């Protein structure tokens, strides 16, 4: 079973209509347990791409620039955890989470609202903080700020309710 939203696979597809009923969608999604989803760091939905979009000339960051940013973020993490048998943010224990994932009041309020509205688990909460830390590392900034937390919350799409 894929992690798409319904049996036909078109629940949120902008180009094709979903033929599933809401009970079918709910039953389909219930097959993926909450504890399993909690262990997946990033949930994103990738819609189908039209042929025209595949062949168009795109502007934006090229692969080489992205590679440099990722390598720099990995180096930041290597230095952060040097000698601690941790190699990336995803491996942080709660002790390191408290040390390296401190957030301000605005971010705390946003996270609290997201947890209450989406019914997120404690595990999802820690995943969001680790993702926010990684986003900050990709931007080469020391402090996690509200936009980092907001983006990290967006990567928990399978935690959201259907309605």
C-alpha positions, 0 to 999 in steps of 0.5 A: 500500500502506498502512502497516497490518500485513497484507494484510487490514488487521486484524492488530492490530485489537481488533474484527476478526480477521486472516485472514492467515498469518504468512508473508503478513504478513512478505511484506507488511511486507517491501515497505516498505524499512527505509531508507524507514521510517527516514525517517518520524519517527513510526510509530503504529498507529491502530485502527479506531474504533467508532461508539459511540466517535465519538459519546460525550462525551469528556473530555480536553484540548480542541483549543484547549489542544493548539493553544496547546501546539503553538504554544508548542513551535514558539516554543521551537524558533524561539528555539532555532534563531533565525538558524540556518536551522533551523525545527524539531527535525526539521531538526537536524544531528548537531551540533545533536543533540549540543547540544540532545538530551543525555540522562542515563544512565537514558535512554541505557540505555533507548535502548541496550536499545531499539536492541539489542532492536528492531535500530534503525538510526542514523537511527532513533536520531536520530529518537528523540532529535529526537522526545524533544526535541519531547516535552520542548518540548511540556511546556516543559521544558529537559531531555529525561528518560527518560519523553520517550525512552520515549514517543519509542521508542513512536513507532517501532512499525514498527521492531518485530519481529512476533513 
